[in-house]
Amino acid sequence: MQQEASQLALCARQAVSVRELLRARDRGWPDPPPVLAPLEDVNRWMSDPRSVDQDIGVFDRTQIWMNLRLLHGLDLDEFLVGSRHAYHVVSELMHGGKWDAVAPLVGPECLEAMRELAPQIDELPSEALDDEIKIVSAVLRDARVLEPCKTKKIAKGTAHLDVRFSALQGITLHDLQNGHTRMAPRLQESTWTFEGVVRGDGEEGGMAASATEEGEEVVRDWRVIDIAWQVWEVQKPPADEHGNPPGWPTHGP
């Protein structure tokens, strides 16, 4: 019965999404109708707990499903692998205070917020900078396709993808914000918003170039534009040989 209900819910989500796409088509696209991402790929991502957060409500899932269909050329599996790498690289560079190296990887406002943590980073003991980070999971939490705008230099195909990370680490963003130096592993849950431009047919890679009014090209790799986080204390030491999060976390600083 539960499986049948789940299948009915999936059909309902797809039906709602199809109706929205049909309404958009009937209103008339400003450009030729977009090429949609393969249905089988999007459905596979949506049902895979390793790809998309399964705790999302039905309406949010519908929105994500529709936006993923509009992001033809996106390989979500490859993107999530890259997001894990970005998590490690940005975290390590930030811990080391290497802001010139961080700058190309994050948005200006995000960089400014990170630099406000610099005094606390300088006060960390040297062993803290070698903190090992173990990513437990990285799943898509939201997907949004932005409206193209030449004056704001928003290229066609620009998207915001929210990735929810669960990671075990000794130095957390909360520590950097408050100047704490505790080294015991804790579970940091954070949502990183990535901004990028997805290519369409006939273009290689995952990014696209779009002409502005001045004839200049906007080529933008995925970059981090926002990070939200919370940290959980771990009560028990690691005891699961399958790599599951150790112990049962309780909320704490």
FIGU-342055 format. One record per atom (N, C-alpha, C): residue in one letter; x, y, z. Coordinates in steps of 0.001 Angstrom, whole numbers, padded with zeros to 6 digits, always signed. Layout:
KEVEX r       X       Y       Z
KEVEX A       X       Y       Z
...
END
This chain:
KEVEX r       X       Y       Z
KEVEX M +000827 -001199 +000000
KEVEX M +000000 +000000 +000000
KEVEX M +000871 +001263 +000000
KEVEX Q +001915 +001251 +000845
KEVEX Q +002812 +002403 +000913
KEVEX Q +003524 +002640 -000404
KEVEX Q +003929 +001548 -001083
KEVEX Q +004605 +001682 -002365
KEVEX Q +003663 +002266 -003408
KEVEX E +002389 +001803 -003409
KEVEX E +001405 +002325 -004356
KEVEX E +001163 +003813 -004114
KEVEX A +001082 +004204 -002823
KEVEX A +000878 +005607 -002502
KEVEX A +002045 +006446 -002988
KEVEX S +003263 +005907 -002848
KEVEX S +004442 +006620 -003304
KEVEX S +004425 +006803 -004819
KEVEX Q +003994 +005744 -005539
KEVEX Q +003924 +005842 -006991
KEVEX Q +002864 +006844 -007424
KEVEX L +001737 +006872 -006715
KEVEX L +000687 +007835 -007036
KEVEX L +001171 +009261 -006794
KEVEX A +001914 +009458 -005698
KEVEX A +002443 +010781 -005408
KEVEX A +003398 +011230 -006495
KEVEX L +004240 +010297 -006986
KEVEX L +005177 +010630 -008049
KEVEX L +004432 +011015 -009321
KEVEX C +003388 +010254 -009651
KEVEX C +002583 +010572 -010838
KEVEX C +001927 +011937 -010694
KEVEX A +001464 +012256 -009481
KEVEX A +000829 +013548 -009248
KEVEX A +001820 +014681 -009437
KEVEX R +003041 +014502 -008938
KEVEX R +004063 +015530 -009094
KEVEX R +004382 +015764 -010559
KEVEX Q +004477 +014669 -011319
KEVEX Q +004790 +014804 -012733
KEVEX Q +003637 +015456 -013488
KEVEX A +002396 +015102 -013120
KEVEX A +001235 +015653 -013798
KEVEX A +001155 +017161 -013585
KEVEX V +001375 +017601 -012337
KEVEX V +001359 +019031 -012052
KEVEX V +002434 +019738 -012849
KEVEX S +003633 +019145 -012883
KEVEX S +004745 +019756 -013601
KEVEX S +004460 +019858 -015091
KEVEX V +003879 +018823 -015668
KEVEX V +003562 +018826 -017095
KEVEX V +002545 +019908 -017405
KEVEX R +001545 +020075 -016538
KEVEX R +000542 +021114 -016770
KEVEX R +001178 +022495 -016754
KEVEX E +002105 +022719 -015821
KEVEX E +002777 +024010 -015775
KEVEX E +003580 +024259 -017048
KEVEX L +004265 +023228 -017536
KEVEX L +005032 +023371 -018773
KEVEX L +004120 +023663 -019954
KEVEX L +002938 +023018 -019983
KEVEX L +001991 +023254 -021069
KEVEX L +001438 +024676 -021020
KEVEX R +001181 +025168 -019803
KEVEX R +000691 +026544 -019689
KEVEX R +001741 +027522 -020208
KEVEX A +002991 +027285 -019847
KEVEX A +004065 +028160 -020323
KEVEX A +004170 +028114 -021839
KEVEX R +003988 +026913 -022394
KEVEX R +004044 +026784 -023848
KEVEX R +002897 +027541 -024500
KEVEX D +001695 +027454 -023932
KEVEX D +000532 +028115 -024507
KEVEX D +000643 +029633 -024422
KEVEX R +001318 +030131 -023368
KEVEX R +001500 +031580 -023260
KEVEX R +002478 +032087 -024303
KEVEX G +003292 +031170 -024826
KEVEX G +004269 +031535 -025841
KEVEX G +005617 +031837 -025249
KEVEX W +006630 +031047 -025614
KEVEX W +007984 +031281 -025123
KEVEX W +008576 +032489 -025842
KEVEX P +009346 +033325 -025157
KEVEX P +010013 +034439 -025838
KEVEX P +011020 +033946 -026868
KEVEX D +011558 +032767 -026658
KEVEX D +012487 +032135 -027578
KEVEX D +011879 +030814 -028010
KEVEX P +012520 +030082 -028909
KEVEX P +012019 +028746 -029256
KEVEX P +011875 +027897 -028001
KEVEX P +010911 +026985 -027966
KEVEX P +010695 +026136 -026782
KEVEX P +012000 +025495 -026331
KEVEX P +012277 +025493 -025047
KEVEX P +013543 +024945 -024554
KEVEX P +013586 +023435 -024710
KEVEX V +014802 +022945 -024881
KEVEX V +015009 +021499 -024891
KEVEX V +015079 +021035 -023441
KEVEX L +014224 +020097 -023076
KEVEX L +014152 +019652 -021688
KEVEX L +015169 +018551 -021406
KEVEX A +015599 +018494 -020164
KEVEX A +016482 +017409 -019733
KEVEX A +015720 +016092 -019830
KEVEX P +016403 +014985 -020112
KEVEX P +015734 +013692 -020253
KEVEX P +014898 +013343 -019020
KEVEX L +013663 +012930 -019269
KEVEX L +012752 +012608 -018176
KEVEX L +013299 +011497 -017289
KEVEX E +013895 +010464 -017912
KEVEX E +014381 +009334 -017125
KEVEX E +015517 +009745 -016185
KEVEX D +016360 +010698 -016620
KEVEX D +017450 +011165 -015759
KEVEX D +016896 +011933 -014564
KEVEX V +015975 +012851 -014826
KEVEX V +015411 +013667 -013750
KEVEX V +014658 +012796 -012754
KEVEX N +013861 +011848 -013246
KEVEX N +013130 +010956 -012341
KEVEX N +014092 +010108 -011496
KEVEX R +015189 +009687 -012111
KEVEX R +016170 +008891 -011368
KEVEX R +016798 +009725 -010264
KEVEX W +017165 +010959 -010577
KEVEX W +017748 +011831 -009557
KEVEX W +016763 +012085 -008419
KEVEX M +015513 +012363 -008780
KEVEX M +014528 +012713 -007768
KEVEX M +014245 +011562 -006808
KEVEX S +014370 +010340 -007274
KEVEX S +014069 +009176 -006432
KEVEX S +015292 +008610 -005717
KEVEX D +016459 +009156 -006018
KEVEX D +017703 +008633 -005438
KEVEX D +018064 +009440 -004191
KEVEX P +018062 +008831 -003004
KEVEX P +018403 +009572 -001777
KEVEX P +019843 +010063 -001751
KEVEX R +020693 +009556 -002653
KEVEX R +022066 +010036 -002736
KEVEX R +022183 +011272 -003618
KEVEX S +021100 +011610 -004307
KEVEX S +021136 +012753 -005221
KEVEX S +020276 +013918 -004747
KEVEX V +019044 +013617 -004319
KEVEX V +018094 +014655 -003922
KEVEX V +017586 +014366 -002521
KEVEX D +017499 +015400 -001704
KEVEX D +016995 +015273 -000341
KEVEX D +015564 +014730 -000372
KEVEX Q +015324 +013600 +000275
KEVEX Q +014024 +012960 +000236
KEVEX Q +013062 +013507 +001295
KEVEX D +013510 +014436 +002131
KEVEX D +012653 +015016 +003159
KEVEX D +011929 +016267 +002672
KEVEX I +012081 +016601 +001402
KEVEX I +011449 +017791 +000845
KEVEX I +009962 +017529 +000619
KEVEX G +009122 +018538 +000858
KEVEX G +007683 +018415 +000665
KEVEX G +007299 +018295 -000802
KEVEX V +006052 +017911 -001035
KEVEX V +005596 +017606 -002387
KEVEX V +005665 +018825 -003306
KEVEX F +005323 +020013 -002804
KEVEX F +005338 +021198 -003664
KEVEX F +006769 +021615 -004012
KEVEX D +007670 +021528 -003034
KEVEX D +009072 +021841 -003324
KEVEX D +009674 +020822 -004279
KEVEX R +009284 +019562 -004128
KEVEX R +009772 +018532 -005051
KEVEX R +009291 +018808 -006471
KEVEX T +008055 +019270 -006597
KEVEX T +007524 +019610 -007916
KEVEX T +008337 +020725 -008562
KEVEX Q +008651 +021743 -007779
KEVEX Q +009437 +022857 -008300
KEVEX Q +010831 +022404 -008721
KEVEX I +011473 +021577 -007891
KEVEX I +012798 +021075 -008234
KEVEX I +012728 +020245 -009506
KEVEX W +011718 +019360 -009597
KEVEX W +011564 +018511 -010779
KEVEX W +011441 +019355 -012049
KEVEX M +010613 +020403 -011984
KEVEX M +010417 +021263 -013159
KEVEX M +011704 +021982 -013549
KEVEX N +012410 +022513 -012546
KEVEX N +013623 +023259 -012860
KEVEX N +014737 +022354 -013375
KEVEX L +014820 +021140 -012866
KEVEX L +015801 +020196 -013403
KEVEX L +015482 +019850 -014849
KEVEX R +014189 +019751 -015183
KEVEX R +013812 +019498 -016588
KEVEX R +014268 +020643 -017483
KEVEX L +014248 +021865 -016938
KEVEX L +014640 +023035 -017731
KEVEX L +016157 +023188 -017841
KEVEX L +016907 +022464 -017015
KEVEX L +018374 +022571 -017033
KEVEX L +018965 +021478 -017912
KEVEX H +018611 +021521 -019185
KEVEX H +019151 +020550 -020129
KEVEX H +020658 +020760 -020261
KEVEX G +021409 +019692 -020089
KEVEX G +022867 +019775 -020120
KEVEX G +023482 +019601 -018745
KEVEX L +022657 +019670 -017686
KEVEX L +023174 +019463 -016341
KEVEX L +023300 +017973 -016049
KEVEX D +024458 +017569 -015568
KEVEX D +024667 +016212 -015069
KEVEX D +024727 +016320 -013554
KEVEX L +023620 +016022 -012884
KEVEX L +023548 +016217 -011440
KEVEX L +024548 +015341 -010704
KEVEX D +024747 +014117 -011167
KEVEX D +025715 +013233 -010514
KEVEX D +027110 +013859 -010530
KEVEX E +027503 +014366 -011685
KEVEX E +028825 +014993 -011817
KEVEX E +028901 +016269 -010998
KEVEX F +027799 +017029 -010986
KEVEX F +027775 +018276 -010219
KEVEX F +027961 +018011 -008727
KEVEX L +027303 +016988 -008203
KEVEX L +027412 +016695 -006775
KEVEX L +028816 +016241 -006394
KEVEX V +029471 +015511 -007302
KEVEX V +030871 +015132 -007059
KEVEX V +031727 +016395 -006985
KEVEX G +031498 +017315 -007919
KEVEX G +032241 +018569 -007916
KEVEX G +031953 +019410 -006680
KEVEX S +030703 +019361 -006191
KEVEX S +030349 +020148 -005011
KEVEX S +031089 +019636 -003780
KEVEX R +031291 +018323 -003686
KEVEX R +032069 +017762 -002574
KEVEX R +033509 +018281 -002614
KEVEX H +034073 +018310 -003809
KEVEX H +035435 +018825 -003968
KEVEX H +035484 +020300 -003565
KEVEX A +034469 +021065 -003978
KEVEX A +034419 +022487 -003634
KEVEX A +034333 +022686 -002125
KEVEX Y +033592 +021816 -001457
KEVEX Y +033459 +021906 +000004
KEVEX Y +034830 +021790 +000662
KEVEX H +035593 +020797 +000238
KEVEX H +036929 +020598 +000810
KEVEX H +037843 +021771 +000479
KEVEX V +037879 +022166 -000783
KEVEX V +038817 +023207 -001216
KEVEX V +038510 +024538 -000546
KEVEX V +037240 +024959 -000588
KEVEX V +036867 +026244 +000008
KEVEX V +037120 +026228 +001515
KEVEX S +036775 +025129 +002177
KEVEX S +036983 +025042 +003628
KEVEX S +038461 +025142 +003979
KEVEX E +039305 +024408 +003253
KEVEX E +040732 +024416 +003546
KEVEX E +041357 +025787 +003279
KEVEX L +040963 +026420 +002165
KEVEX L +041499 +027743 +001857
KEVEX L +041033 +028773 +002876
KEVEX M +039787 +028655 +003312
KEVEX M +039258 +029595 +004300
KEVEX M +039955 +029417 +005644
KEVEX H +040179 +028155 +006042
KEVEX H +040896 +027907 +007299
KEVEX H +042307 +028495 +007254
KEVEX G +042908 +028474 +006073
KEVEX G +044250 +029012 +005925
KEVEX G +044295 +030499 +005670
KEVEX G +043109 +031132 +005566
KEVEX G +043064 +032566 +005314
KEVEX G +043594 +032963 +003951
KEVEX K +043506 +032059 +002970
KEVEX K +044034 +032331 +001625
KEVEX K +042928 +032936 +000759
KEVEX W +042634 +034200 +001007
KEVEX W +041470 +034837 +000404
KEVEX W +041622 +035072 -001094
KEVEX D +042839 +035294 -001565
KEVEX D +043041 +035481 -003007
KEVEX D +042668 +034210 -003769
KEVEX A +042919 +033054 -003150
KEVEX A +042567 +031782 -003785
KEVEX A +041086 +031483 -003637
KEVEX V +040472 +031979 -002556
KEVEX V +039041 +031759 -002341
KEVEX V +038205 +032599 -003301
KEVEX A +038668 +033813 -003617
KEVEX A +037874 +034796 -004372
KEVEX A +037253 +034259 -005660
KEVEX P +037983 +033506 -006510
KEVEX P +037356 +033041 -007752
KEVEX P +036283 +031963 -007541
KEVEX L +036227 +031394 -006335
KEVEX L +035342 +030260 -006083
KEVEX L +034028 +030660 -005435
KEVEX V +033936 +031911 -004958
KEVEX V +032735 +032352 -004252
KEVEX V +032294 +033710 -004779
KEVEX G +031032 +034067 -004491
KEVEX G +030517 +035371 -004875
KEVEX G +031085 +036469 -003999
KEVEX P +031020 +037734 -004453
KEVEX P +031603 +038857 -003691
KEVEX P +031027 +038989 -002284
KEVEX E +029710 +038883 -002147
KEVEX E +029098 +039027 -000827
KEVEX E +029489 +037873 +000083
KEVEX C +029572 +036679 -000475
KEVEX C +029983 +035522 +000312
KEVEX C +031432 +035676 +000767
KEVEX L +032292 +036179 -000111
KEVEX L +033694 +036399 +000239
KEVEX L +033813 +037426 +001357
KEVEX E +033026 +038493 +001272
KEVEX E +033072 +039529 +002314
KEVEX E +032684 +038953 +003674
KEVEX A +031639 +038104 +003682
KEVEX A +031212 +037485 +004944
KEVEX A +032294 +036550 +005476
KEVEX M +032946 +035818 +004578
KEVEX M +034013 +034918 +005004
KEVEX M +035182 +035688 +005603
KEVEX R +035520 +036804 +005001
KEVEX R +036675 +037580 +005476
KEVEX R +036433 +038146 +006871
KEVEX E +035170 +038293 +007249
KEVEX E +034856 +038762 +008604
KEVEX E +035270 +037736 +009654
KEVEX L +035477 +036484 +009208
KEVEX L +035921 +035448 +010125
KEVEX L +037439 +035430 +010285
KEVEX A +038149 +036260 +009524
KEVEX A +039608 +036219 +009508
KEVEX A +040251 +036361 +010883
KEVEX P +039811 +037313 +011744
KEVEX P +040459 +037418 +013063
KEVEX P +040376 +036125 +013869
KEVEX Q +039229 +035453 +013793
KEVEX Q +039080 +034196 +014526
KEVEX Q +039974 +033114 +013940
KEVEX I +040112 +033097 +012619
KEVEX I +040971 +032103 +011969
KEVEX I +042426 +032294 +012393
KEVEX D +042861 +033538 +012492
KEVEX D +044239 +033819 +012878
KEVEX D +044537 +033331 +014296
KEVEX E +043494 +033232 +015131
KEVEX E +043691 +032813 +016511
KEVEX E +043674 +031300 +016688
KEVEX L +043364 +030558 +015617
KEVEX L +043304 +029104 +015734
KEVEX L +044698 +028525 +015906
KEVEX P +044825 +027445 +016683
KEVEX P +046134 +026778 +016793
KEVEX P +046512 +026160 +015461
KEVEX S +047813 +025972 +015236
KEVEX S +048280 +025475 +013943
KEVEX S +047701 +024114 +013605
KEVEX E +047470 +023251 +014617
KEVEX E +046935 +021922 +014336
KEVEX E +045499 +021993 +013831
KEVEX A +044819 +023097 +014117
KEVEX A +043435 +023221 +013656
KEVEX A +043365 +023344 +012148
KEVEX L +044408 +023934 +011545
KEVEX L +044405 +024133 +010099
KEVEX L +044526 +022823 +009349
KEVEX D +044945 +021758 +010024
KEVEX D +045063 +020442 +009396
KEVEX D +043844 +019576 +009694
KEVEX D +042748 +020213 +010096
KEVEX D +041532 +019494 +010463
KEVEX D +041034 +018651 +009297
KEVEX E +040765 +017379 +009555
KEVEX E +040273 +016481 +008516
KEVEX E +038758 +016582 +008432
KEVEX I +038250 +016696 +007223
KEVEX I +036814 +016803 +006988
KEVEX I +036329 +015533 +006304
KEVEX K +035304 +014916 +006863
KEVEX K +034700 +013736 +006256
KEVEX K +033266 +014062 +005883
KEVEX I +032994 +014141 +004590
KEVEX I +031645 +014425 +004116
KEVEX I +030816 +013148 +004180
KEVEX V +029745 +013187 +004957
KEVEX V +028864 +012040 +005109
KEVEX V +027875 +011967 +003950
KEVEX S +027328 +013112 +003556
KEVEX S +026372 +013139 +002454
KEVEX S +026366 +014517 +001817
KEVEX A +025978 +014558 +000540
KEVEX A +025825 +015808 -000199
KEVEX A +024686 +015599 -001186
KEVEX V +023550 +016245 -000933
KEVEX V +022365 +016030 -001759
KEVEX V +021765 +017365 -002177
KEVEX L +021079 +017352 -003315
KEVEX L +020427 +018563 -003806
KEVEX L +019228 +018893 -002932
KEVEX R +019150 +020135 -002501
KEVEX R +018059 +020595 -001641
KEVEX R +017079 +021484 -002392
KEVEX D +017570 +022182 -003410
KEVEX D +016701 +023065 -004193
KEVEX D +017381 +023374 -005515
KEVEX A +016563 +023742 -006509
KEVEX A +017078 +024139 -007820
KEVEX A +016197 +025264 -008353
KEVEX R +016843 +026340 -008793
KEVEX R +016101 +027492 -009294
KEVEX R +016746 +027976 -010592
KEVEX V +015929 +028216 -011596
KEVEX V +016405 +028763 -012864
KEVEX V +016094 +030255 -012874
KEVEX L +017112 +031086 -013093
KEVEX L +016936 +032530 -013044
KEVEX L +016450 +033069 -014388
KEVEX E +015700 +034155 -014322
KEVEX E +015221 +034824 -015535
KEVEX E +016382 +035585 -016168
KEVEX P +016666 +035367 -017452
KEVEX P +017770 +036092 -018101
KEVEX P +017542 +037600 -018061
KEVEX C +018610 +038355 -017839
KEVEX C +018506 +039816 -017784
KEVEX C +019832 +040412 -018246
KEVEX K +019812 +041135 -019366
KEVEX K +021047 +041698 -019899
KEVEX K +021603 +042798 -019009
KEVEX T +020721 +043640 -018445
KEVEX T +021204 +044743 -017621
KEVEX T +021876 +044236 -016343
KEVEX K +021382 +043126 -015805
KEVEX K +021986 +042553 -014601
KEVEX K +023024 +041486 -014935
KEVEX K +023262 +041287 -016231
KEVEX K +024232 +040306 -016712
KEVEX K +023930 +038898 -016195
KEVEX I +022643 +038564 -016216
KEVEX I +022221 +037210 -015880
KEVEX I +022051 +036441 -017187
KEVEX A +022941 +035526 -017466
KEVEX A +022935 +034797 -018725
KEVEX A +021795 +033784 -018763
KEVEX K +021373 +033470 -019962
KEVEX K +020366 +032423 -020133
KEVEX K +020935 +031093 -019629
KEVEX G +020137 +030383 -018856
KEVEX G +020582 +029122 -018293
KEVEX G +021227 +029247 -016927
KEVEX T +021250 +030474 -016364
KEVEX T +021812 +030649 -015027
KEVEX T +020917 +029973 -013991
KEVEX A +021527 +029242 -013089
KEVEX A +020761 +028498 -012088
KEVEX A +021422 +028601 -010729
KEVEX H +020595 +028484 -009702
KEVEX H +021069 +028361 -008331
KEVEX H +020718 +026964 -007845
KEVEX L +021716 +026222 -007431
KEVEX L +021522 +024869 -006913
KEVEX L +021973 +024825 -005459
KEVEX D +021056 +024439 -004576
KEVEX D +021371 +024319 -003152
KEVEX D +021753 +022881 -002834
KEVEX V +022919 +022709 -002249
KEVEX V +023402 +021377 -001853
KEVEX V +023495 +021326 -000334
KEVEX R +022860 +020317 +000238
KEVEX R +022914 +020148 +001691
KEVEX R +024007 +019143 +002033
KEVEX F +024999 +019615 +002807
KEVEX F +026124 +018779 +003223
KEVEX F +025962 +018364 +004680
KEVEX S +026321 +017131 +004970
KEVEX S +026530 +016666 +006334
KEVEX S +027981 +016217 +006407
KEVEX A +028743 +016837 +007293
KEVEX A +030179 +016551 +007339
KEVEX A +030670 +016517 +008783
KEVEX L +031565 +015576 +009058
KEVEX L +032223 +015484 +010361
KEVEX L +033526 +016271 +010297
KEVEX Q +033686 +017226 +011212
KEVEX Q +034898 +018036 +011220
KEVEX Q +035123 +018621 +012611
KEVEX G +036395 +018843 +012918
KEVEX G +036752 +019361 +014232
KEVEX G +036562 +020856 +014340
KEVEX I +036846 +021588 +013265
KEVEX I +036652 +023035 +013237
KEVEX I +035466 +023329 +012328
KEVEX T +034434 +023933 +012891
KEVEX T +033209 +024212 +012137
KEVEX T +033088 +025707 +011856
KEVEX L +032133 +026071 +011025
KEVEX L +031891 +027488 +010750
KEVEX L +031459 +028229 +012013
KEVEX H +030765 +027521 +012891
KEVEX H +030371 +028129 +014161
KEVEX H +031610 +028479 +014988
KEVEX D +032612 +027600 +014964
KEVEX D +033853 +027871 +015693
KEVEX D +034543 +029108 +015140
KEVEX L +034601 +029209 +013814
KEVEX L +035249 +030361 +013196
KEVEX L +034507 +031648 +013535
KEVEX Q +033180 +031563 +013587
KEVEX Q +032379 +032748 +013866
KEVEX Q +032539 +033225 +015311
KEVEX N +032727 +032268 +016243
KEVEX N +032739 +032609 +017649
KEVEX N +034118 +032471 +018312
KEVEX G +035118 +032081 +017524
KEVEX G +036462 +031997 +018061
KEVEX G +036720 +030782 +018922
KEVEX H +035902 +029732 +018782
KEVEX H +036131 +028516 +019553
KEVEX H +037263 +027705 +018926
KEVEX T +037918 +026895 +019727
KEVEX T +039035 +026084 +019221
KEVEX T +038882 +024620 +019595
KEVEX R +037661 +024153 +019825
KEVEX R +037462 +022749 +020157
KEVEX R +037744 +021871 +018940
KEVEX M +038436 +020758 +019170
KEVEX M +038865 +019915 +018062
KEVEX M +038085 +018605 +017977
KEVEX A +037147 +018360 +018910
KEVEX A +036375 +017116 +018870
KEVEX A +035494 +017103 +017628
KEVEX P +035446 +015982 +016889
KEVEX P +034621 +015922 +015681
KEVEX P +033148 +016191 +015987
KEVEX R +032553 +017028 +015165
KEVEX R +031125 +017301 +015269
KEVEX R +030503 +017222 +013888
KEVEX L +029197 +017126 +013873
KEVEX L +028478 +017020 +012609
KEVEX L +028002 +018405 +012208
KEVEX Q +028570 +018924 +011134
KEVEX Q +028136 +020218 +010608
KEVEX Q +027197 +019975 +009434
KEVEX E +025986 +020480 +009542
KEVEX E +025028 +020425 +008444
KEVEX E +024941 +021820 +007840
KEVEX S +025220 +021918 +006562
KEVEX S +025231 +023226 +005913
KEVEX S +024631 +023125 +004517
KEVEX T +024028 +024209 +004086
KEVEX T +023471 +024299 +002735
KEVEX T +024257 +025335 +001953
KEVEX W +024908 +024883 +000894
KEVEX W +025716 +025756 +000047
KEVEX W +024940 +026037 -001235
KEVEX T +024795 +027304 -001561
KEVEX T +024127 +027701 -002799
KEVEX T +025180 +027952 -003874
KEVEX F +025098 +027171 -004953
KEVEX F +026018 +027311 -006082
KEVEX F +025307 +028030 -007225
KEVEX E +026018 +028947 -007859
KEVEX E +025489 +029654 -009024
KEVEX E +026330 +029303 -010240
KEVEX G +025675 +028996 -011348
KEVEX G +026389 +028662 -012577
KEVEX G +025470 +028771 -013766
KEVEX V +026032 +028613 -014948
KEVEX V +025273 +028678 -016195
KEVEX V +025372 +027324 -016883
KEVEX V +024239 +026719 -017134
KEVEX V +024195 +025383 -017727
KEVEX V +024108 +025491 -019234
KEVEX R +024930 +024716 -019901
KEVEX R +024949 +024726 -021364
KEVEX R +023751 +023997 -021946
KEVEX G +023439 +024341 -023188
KEVEX G +022418 +023618 -023923
KEVEX G +023048 +022676 -024922
KEVEX D +022296 +022309 -025970
KEVEX D +022805 +021398 -026983
KEVEX D +023956 +022026 -027754
KEVEX G +024877 +021166 -028169
KEVEX G +025952 +021597 -029051
KEVEX G +027096 +022290 -028356
KEVEX E +027059 +022326 -027004
KEVEX E +028128 +022959 -026265
KEVEX E +028722 +021940 -025311
KEVEX E +030025 +021982 -025175
KEVEX E +030702 +021027 -024313
KEVEX E +030786 +021574 -022898
KEVEX G +030821 +020672 -021942
KEVEX G +030977 +021056 -020549
KEVEX G +029674 +021474 -019918
KEVEX G +029775 +022020 -018719
KEVEX G +028584 +022358 -017962
KEVEX G +028300 +023838 -017893
KEVEX M +029110 +024683 -018549
KEVEX M +028914 +026110 -018451
KEVEX M +028689 +026692 -019840
KEVEX A +028069 +027866 -019895
KEVEX A +027761 +028482 -021178
KEVEX A +028243 +029924 -021211
KEVEX A +028405 +030440 -022431
KEVEX A +028724 +031849 -022624
KEVEX A +027499 +032541 -023184
KEVEX S +027209 +033749 -022696
KEVEX S +026039 +034483 -023157
KEVEX S +026443 +035923 -023429
KEVEX A +026002 +036482 -024559
KEVEX A +026395 +037830 -024940
KEVEX A +025604 +038861 -024144
KEVEX T +026257 +039929 -023719
KEVEX T +025602 +041038 -023048
KEVEX T +025309 +042115 -024074
KEVEX E +024715 +043239 -023618
KEVEX E +024389 +044329 -024542
KEVEX E +025646 +044930 -025158
KEVEX E +026738 +044886 -024408
KEVEX E +027987 +045464 -024929
KEVEX E +028742 +044482 -025808
KEVEX G +028194 +043299 -026018
KEVEX G +028845 +042324 -026864
KEVEX G +029874 +041498 -026133
KEVEX E +030024 +041737 -024817
KEVEX E +030969 +040958 -024044
KEVEX E +030363 +039614 -023694
KEVEX E +031211 +038643 -023409
KEVEX E +030737 +037317 -023056
KEVEX E +030793 +037123 -021554
KEVEX V +029741 +036493 -021038
KEVEX V +029683 +036166 -019618
KEVEX V +029914 +034669 -019491
KEVEX V +031066 +034272 -019006
KEVEX V +031382 +032863 -018811
KEVEX V +031627 +032652 -017322
KEVEX R +030788 +031870 -016689
KEVEX R +030866 +031751 -015239
KEVEX R +030855 +030288 -014825
KEVEX D +031923 +029870 -014159
KEVEX D +031942 +028542 -013563
KEVEX D +031072 +028557 -012314
KEVEX W +030768 +027353 -011822
KEVEX W +030008 +027270 -010582
KEVEX W +030780 +027957 -009466
KEVEX R +030090 +028769 -008708
KEVEX R +030701 +029435 -007566
KEVEX R +029708 +029425 -006408
KEVEX V +030231 +029553 -005196
KEVEX V +029399 +029556 -003999
KEVEX V +028944 +030982 -003721
KEVEX I +027641 +031174 -003531
KEVEX I +027144 +032525 -003267
KEVEX I +026504 +032641 -001890
KEVEX D +026312 +031517 -001198
KEVEX D +025741 +031597 +000144
KEVEX D +025986 +030277 +000874
KEVEX I +026127 +030363 +002201
KEVEX I +026287 +029180 +003051
KEVEX I +025474 +029395 +004323
KEVEX A +024614 +028441 +004628
KEVEX A +023879 +028445 +005894
KEVEX A +024223 +027159 +006620
KEVEX W +024361 +027207 +007961
KEVEX W +024845 +026015 +008655
KEVEX W +024256 +025891 +010061
KEVEX Q +024345 +024668 +010586
KEVEX Q +024105 +024384 +011991
KEVEX Q +025039 +023240 +012385
KEVEX V +025391 +023183 +013655
KEVEX V +026376 +022220 +014137
KEVEX V +025754 +021366 +015235
KEVEX W +026084 +020069 +015208
KEVEX W +025551 +019116 +016171
KEVEX W +026696 +018431 +016898
KEVEX E +026552 +018310 +018216
KEVEX E +027519 +017552 +018995
KEVEX E +027322 +016056 +018753
KEVEX V +028403 +015296 +018808
KEVEX V +028343 +013846 +018647
KEVEX V +028547 +013207 +020013
KEVEX Q +027581 +012406 +020449
KEVEX Q +027629 +011830 +021784
KEVEX Q +028488 +010574 +021861
KEVEX K +028520 +009797 +020776
KEVEX K +029207 +008514 +020821
KEVEX K +030350 +008496 +019813
KEVEX P +031406 +007719 +020066
KEVEX P +032511 +007600 +019110
KEVEX P +032084 +006770 +017906
KEVEX P +032810 +006859 +016783
KEVEX P +032474 +006060 +015605
KEVEX P +032442 +004568 +015927
KEVEX A +031363 +003896 +015485
KEVEX A +031241 +002461 +015759
KEVEX A +030625 +001714 +014598
KEVEX D +030429 +002426 +013465
KEVEX D +029759 +001810 +012326
KEVEX D +030770 +001601 +011206
KEVEX E +031019 +000330 +010876
KEVEX E +032015 +000024 +009844
KEVEX E +031536 +000376 +008443
KEVEX H +030250 +000749 +008325
KEVEX H +029711 +001082 +007006
KEVEX H +029827 +002563 +006677
KEVEX G +030455 +003330 +007556
KEVEX G +030659 +004752 +007269
KEVEX G +029480 +005629 +007622
KEVEX N +028502 +005135 +008384
KEVEX N +027370 +005942 +008793
KEVEX N +027801 +006967 +009843
KEVEX P +027043 +008069 +009996
KEVEX P +027425 +009076 +010998
KEVEX P +027541 +008447 +012375
KEVEX P +028594 +008742 +013125
KEVEX P +028782 +008122 +014432
KEVEX P +027813 +008668 +015468
KEVEX G +027223 +007764 +016227
KEVEX G +026392 +008166 +017344
KEVEX G +025114 +008859 +016925
KEVEX W +024411 +009381 +017886
KEVEX W +023192 +010134 +017630
KEVEX W +023445 +011567 +018025
KEVEX P +023435 +012504 +017076
KEVEX P +023825 +013877 +017383
KEVEX P +022763 +014625 +018177
KEVEX T +023206 +015548 +018996
KEVEX T +022314 +016470 +019674
KEVEX T +022705 +017874 +019306
KEVEX H +021726 +018748 +019212
KEVEX H +022014 +020106 +018761
KEVEX H +022867 +020838 +019794
KEVEX G +023865 +021557 +019301
KEVEX G +024733 +022296 +020203
KEVEX G +025650 +023187 +019436
KEVEX P +026354 +024078 +020086
KEVEX P +027247 +025026 +019392
KEVEX P +028488 +024329 +018861
END
